[in-house]
Amino acid sequence: MRLRSRALPLLAGVAMILTQPVQAGELAVMGQQPAAQQASPVSQPSLTVDRDPIASPDPDTPAPRGSNADEPDRPGVIEKEHGKYTLRTDAYEVRLNATVLDSSGKSILTLGKDDFRVFEDGVPQTIASFRHEDLPVSLGILIDSSGSMYDKRAAVEQAALDLVKLSNKEDEAFVVDFSWEAFIDQDFTNDIDKLRQGLSYVKSSGGTAIYDALVASADYLAKNAKHPKQVLLIVTDGEDNASTASLEQAIRRIQDLDGPVIYSVGLLFGQDTDKREARHARRVLETLSEQTGGAAYFPRSLKEVDPIAAEVARDIRTQYTIAYHSTKSPTLGGYRQVRVDAKAKNMGKLSVRTRTGYYPKIANNPANGDAANIKPTGSLGGRP
């Protein structure tokens, strides 16, 4: 994705259609999608079959490895080579940003590596690295610029600036506004004046394409961010009514990218707010944040927006960063569910907020659902 100025959309039409289906049981469907948005099924290898056995060393000399140029190294197999036995593996590293809360919702900041347990598809994993420090973040600030946001813009812009002011000085942030389409108003910077100027470009008009804006911004992060820890903050006052992608497709794309944590702020208040639409918008924002390890906030007035921005900044800066090497080969593909538990003496029941799963990245594998499997269906400058 090339960087576009405010005069051009962040993505051509921001129309992202995934060719891979959402796997059964991954995500509750929020609503019916038009037939044009539904992906054709692609078979996944059975995850109940043991495809990664550890064979006993064979005293006989095996056939020379590489005799078939198309045959890759066999992961998880012990082979004899030059008189030595070698275990070949293709361990896949998974990074998790985790927030730990006690029963009252207070953040717990005193845990150590041994207080955590990580599970992938129910199988315990060994924690390879553990950090609890204020790591710099690449942050995308996404602001709904639909017509209904006009009266809320000043409060939202101030909260966004305060969020950046409270962040790590090494953080970088970019600003996107979206209505029918998504535009970059300010590229990555940590200069408050540049961010303020970018926010001033936001003009309220049109519909609300939340999913398209998230997909385009996640792609932009993947290609341009300099920090591995990545976050998207989205502020909106309604439900999506203009995206080409569906909720499920947007989440799948973000998971394919090993993508950012999403924090959502839903301004679902006011006399003109439709209660049915507000309930649906709330469920959508909660799902986006839950699936990626973030949090969703629903202030009751504009006065609460700035304190929420401060809470988001604090949450980002106090997270635990955990990495492990998956015991399942990435070549198997498929969605992997992740669960992290925390337990410490005299702390009662603790809950851990982190992303719920991921798709392993497999180079040049069309079943991985990466950028090669996404079809842009719009044209630069707007949808046809």
Phi, psi and omega in degrees: 000125178275145177293131179244146177281176180301336182285349182228153182288153178299327179219146182301102180072352185044039182256100186247115179245120181276138178271355179259143180280160170281128184289147181301135178085353181288316192207133177291135181285127183277340181178165179290143177247153176302153183302327182295339183267349185278134184271149177287143184292143175233128184290139176251147177297145180295130179272358179271352181265133179285105181255008186225055183288153173260107184279152176287144178301136181262125182294338179279150179291122181288166176300141182306128179290137180094004177297333172250111186298338182271356183265116181283169172302144183268109183295143176078009182249135177271125181237148177266126183213121180056040177077004180237150176265134183233128175269117180263129182218163178227056182304139183247124182275133179242127178253135180233135169258125189232137173248132181249130182237145173273186186295341179265000180089009180276138179291137177255122189242011188245015184277156176245177183304318184288352179274356184248148172229133182243136179231137173239120186051038177082355182263127179300142179241153179267124180289121182271324179212151184215128179222142173224086181207168182280087181277143177295152188232145167262119191240133172250127179255113184250118184243125176297123179246025176294164186303327183288350182271359188306311185284351184257353189301315185299314180295320181293317180296320179294319179296321179297317178295320180294325176301315181292321180298329182272359184272173176301139183295342179267359177298155171233145183221150171230157185243132177233137168243147184218139168226258172291326182228168180250136181233142171274119178266335177207126177288176182309130177196162168240017178272113183300321181296321178293321178294320178298318179295319178298318179295332181290344180282346184294122178239131186274118176186155172086195185270201186226103180254074184295310187296318179297319180296321179293315180297313180298320181289322177296320176298317181297318177300313183301328185265340190233344183290144179260351179249139178291334177276120189227142185221142168241130173250121181243132179240123183212160179241017181195185180269161180293131178223014186218359184282152169276320177285154174267172176301313182297319180293322179296314180294318179300316181297317180295321177292323176301323182280000188056045203278190190286159169284137181249124170255133184241138174236112180258114179270068189261057180224172180114155183295331183272002183284126176283121186297323180293314179295323179295320178297318179293317178299321179297316179298320180298311182295322177297320180294314179303315182287317181299316184292337184251358177093009179265203181219151178247138182235144183224082181296154180265351176200168180294337180295337182272352185292316182295315175300327177294319178300321178294322179293320177297315179300318180294319180298316181298320187280346185245015181285155170272142176246118185239137176231145175215160177258115184302138176282353180255132181299136178295338181292344176289339181067196176082161180281138177243126177278138182239137174224137177238128176249149176227140180210130180217150183298135176064023179245001178068203182281127179246144175242145182243127177256116176207177181293152187272348180174184183198165168250127179294141176281127179234117183298133175059027178252110183294344178278357184278346178073032182274197188300333182293342183258017179246128183257115171287127183247001179256185178236154182300128180106354177143165179285148178293000000 
